[in-house]
């Protein structure tokens, strides 16, 4: 059994499942979950926890969590209400903020109680941190967006993690849309393509910030294992693409037409503010700091990503 321990909050989601598969064997994994029933791979230990323990003043829960975090190699915090669990109305946004702040505050409170806290906290943040920025190239020094639906979620999530930096290395991972065969976002993106009803969303000129799940998992592991990396990192593919080009390439792979535009007003009618927060956002993010640290993307081009996501579907342009 590996002696080094990684604690993972939010292991039931797409990213969490892929992280468990990639890290088990190299590390002893403790996954924080509301329900410990079920089968787990060898070397994975489930631990029941309350994400709101700090706010609720649950000392017993905080004590158990502190023991689990004591001396850990890293804590990866993916816990929080999912983005696609609503239309990004006021109640949905408030629910996302509360769940992320609660879970992060509980984890940081337990870290602060440790005699030897986790060496590293990997804290995610959505691309919505940057807001709606048009053609501006966004490295990690770009400031946060203001008037954007997901900006308050990103700011609150990152702020809740900042106190951990006093004793642990803090790596904030600002992610694009995660592409994986088992990801709901990927299935929703591909459904209209498979049905032959794909085209540009809105103008189609918005920059689509994306990352293949293999590269995201690889980046998280890279940050855990490189002590000279800290601060914010854009974890997005280095090949920036516009939304229309992304959909056109996927349609060509599946031998489907690309002709059915979806006006912005229709997307908003169908999805509410979720359309602005996902399909219509323009964030031309670049993984500048991650590449400077020496991380190499395996699926950093759209063709390389689609080779894995749509195997056997490649077709030359023409």
Steps between C-alpha positions, in 0.01 A plus 500: 500500500646842407581711806423838346135600532285722282162609631236564237174685561245463221615164365161400362509750213665453161829660599506317833444162337783554254731622778428190708582277203823689426631537856402172663806277519743791517336646809274392781173682433244619751178612335263723694141402436154535648446126459771240557300208362610343174811344349826692485824403324785357709685773687198733507347573841160672522437741788161647581510876547279806535588772254330757723669383822681830560186709462298254709766485771516120481815436705484122463486525121785753495710275724454200267587714199808643672626148570450404134693806380787471748828467309334444161695563182214699352134589525304536176173688551236433235197516729203718413159516338527423125482770236236321294260460794289797393481801267737728694216701643550676832412195710729274295796739524445546874488121543827460309673769705373365833598140425849595380568746782366255761712209378815709452465676836453165674808355330716806573383507862605136540833572328570780744445260791755250368837474668640420153249627241484367144800623303283614210140609446379474141200729471295517178331806357286543185603690190215734597755667729609704197148585385407604147825626344460478122833456318722600795774244567467395863801374693497458878579868557174610338258643752164345589183576312237710669161499331485129417273230633775262624746763621356516855523120528865500395596791725328352805652154442854634460465736798388217728821307419746789550553454878652156428799670335633602842616143567457304176584550135186622324446419131185653350397316184285714269342249267338515163216268403620147578463264204460132588285225356322461835457875559144638482635817335654295217183301444292816486742662257495195274126427505402765241806404293398134491144599410620720215380825657828669570639838406628811665370610841423868487767663283720189524802726535529462877815326622425158645719419801536122519726227634505124450451313827830311455690830493303638795579193710860514384524868595359438849753223558779717359414783741486262796843360415680828421563704812620801302150556358253713692235762434248510216523281189282505190439134421373524144624357172773716342313491167235769526195447278187694430169331573398473135831336410467255788149393397588492128797270566291265716226493236753412230631215716150358536414566134217729601398831344596833649220729404259557792583827680367553852438870567603630841139589586386143432775354718407736782134405465592131520775510764457827685822665616673163469534585130700816580708317761601218268414505129524874440795591721814613319813427704821472298699343784859389462681252730806722522616422856435126470716478188769718657516248786571225245164327461450338159148451363424162344168606346556871463369531144140450398594218261691318775208534741243384246720202406425368851146632538381388156726203417490379143309809386781709357439636155712734298363842424376552153 
